[in-house]
Amino acid sequence: MVQSYNEARYGERFEGDKVKVADLVGKEVIFHTIKELKSNSAYGDGTYFLCQIEVEGKKAILSVGGVLKKQLSEVRDKLPIKGTIKKQKNYYKIA
């Protein structure tokens, strides 16, 4: 069987549409899988998380860095987890 580009790059298949964290504010999100990838951004530690999530019963894909990445790294070995996305001043967090 021939792998798709995404399967080869990410090591597994992520399902659903890609969503923005801003669209998830106030919603409960279940984080199923997290994959750490290299980032082209000049900010942070040079990596971000690609997350397989579930929102309102639908699977989706979310990219996160910053505070959300830090929070998820603390519970990464306990997945799946759920939480509500909140906006605090100029960043997002899981509550």
SVG drawing of the C-alpha trace seen along z (x, -y; Angstrom):
<svg xmlns="http://www.w3.org/2000/svg" viewBox="-22 -41 35 43">
<polyline fill="none" stroke="black" stroke-width="0.4" points="0.0,0.0 1.3,-3.4 1.2,-6.1 -0.2,-9.5 2.1,-12.5 0.3,-13.4 0.7,-9.8 4.4,-9.8 5.0,-13.2 2.9,-12.9 3.1,-9.1 -0.6,-8.7 -3.7,-10.0 -5.5,-13.0 -9.2,-13.3 -11.5,-16.2 -11.1,-19.8 -8.4,-22.1 -9.9,-24.6 -8.6,-27.8 -8.4,-28.1 -10.3,-31.3 -13.3,-29.4 -13.2,-27.1 -13.5,-29.7 -16.2,-28.7 -16.4,-25.1 -15.5,-21.9 -12.7,-20.1 -11.5,-16.6 -7.8,-16.2 -7.2,-12.7 -3.7,-12.7 -0.8,-15.2 2.1,-15.2 5.0,-17.6 6.3,-19.1 9.0,-21.7 7.8,-25.2 9.0,-27.8 8.1,-30.6 10.7,-32.7 8.7,-32.6 8.8,-30.0 11.0,-26.9 10.7,-26.1 8.0,-23.5 4.2,-23.3 1.6,-20.6 -0.7,-19.2 -3.7,-17.9 -6.5,-15.4 -9.5,-16.9 -13.2,-16.4 -15.7,-19.2 -19.4,-18.8 -19.0,-15.2 -16.9,-15.9 -13.2,-15.2 -11.0,-18.1 -7.3,-19.1 -5.9,-21.9 -2.4,-23.5 -1.3,-25.0 1.7,-26.8 2.4,-29.1 0.3,-28.6 -1.9,-25.9 1.2,-23.9 2.6,-24.3 -0.6,-23.1 -0.9,-20.1 2.7,-19.1 1.9,-18.8 -0.8,-16.2 0.4,-14.7 0.9,-11.2 -2.7,-11.3 -4.6,-11.7 -7.5,-11.8 -8.4,-14.8 -11.1,-17.4 -11.4,-21.1 -13.0,-24.3 -11.0,-26.8 -10.8,-30.3 -9.3,-33.5 -7.2,-35.5 -6.1,-38.9 -3.8,-38.0 -3.6,-34.2 -5.7,-31.1 -5.8,-28.4 -7.6,-25.3 -9.9,-25.5"/>
</svg>
